């Protein structure tokens, strides 16, 4: 079996009719940063011949084998009191367990890998330089599980809400969250409705209630500076960053990193069908589940629930009075430049950063652009002096 890694397939893995595993290059780039290792990732690809099942050669099985190796190394280092090696090994385990659920988190094997992804991340947190609190907030018939990262030695720090997308969730952004912690900014990371540990709710029908509930808890705790509240959303989290920032007065600045705003939610059914049949399909199925849809209904009700122009969040006559930074590659079919422009026209205090001809979320620019994004956020929250113009 051969492995293809290239830009033609933007977001999800697939086994082709001839048995080839197709993995997007941008995903490999994403996973090979931080604790990931490209050689190990590619050697694991070579052992995978199917995406389902619980036996050797299946996607979840092979990633869980890799992850369990690092988990055992973490356990050994922890017993020896070697916090540095334990932290690194547990973070590696958490990453590879995350690959075991990616992107569906639907089968028993994927769900088991997801549970281990979370538990090994919590194991790693015992050796962080900052404090991680896992906070479960009851809401309606379930609970919102928040990873609350608190910088050491800072009294009443600013606080940032952090959301990922439909297939990469709160424990998967550790290296970026740690950059904010080092700047003295606390981070409350939680999963969007319909995803991860927030699967009890349906995306688009929640009307931002999860975000409001988290903000209520953080504000009532008295531990954070609520004159400096920010939001960061990646992919579908960027959609929510715009949506919530437009209606929640406690949010003072927001980052929309590659969030879809309008166009994809109005795509013709034929376009969606073709994408569903491509290696994009698994990711879009995950998105459909987050929206409470069943296979074959991927386009149903999208515009009414997610088109932010139709919902009156952005567009003609709408004004969002806080700065929103929209960042993405210039050739993303899911969140195209015109989506970013829609946000900018309604939030004129913000900015748009187009990153060359990259696709969705411009992964290849990440090492350069994320520190600049956090510079921008610090400035807008008033934690650093404004830049010279």
Secondary structure, DSSP 8 states (H G I E B T S, - for coil): --EEEETTS-S--EE-TTS-EEEEHHHHHHHTSTT--HHHHHHHHTT--BSS-SSTTBHHHHHHHHHHHHHHHHHHHHHTT-HHHHHHHHHHHHHHHHHHHTTT--SHHHHHHHHHHHHHHHHHHTT-SSEEEEEEEEETTEEEEEEEEE-TT-SS--EEEEE--SSS-GGGGHHHHHHHHHTT-EEEE---TTSGGGTTS-TTTSTTHHHHHHHHHHHHHT-S-TTSEEEEEETHHHHHHHHHHTT-TT--EEEEES---SGGGG--HHHHHHHHTSTTHHHHHHHHHHTT--TT-TTTTHHHHH-TTTTTSSSTT----SEEEEEEETT-SSS-HHHHHHHHHH-TTSEEEEETT--GGGGGGHHHHHHHHHHHHHHHHTSS-----
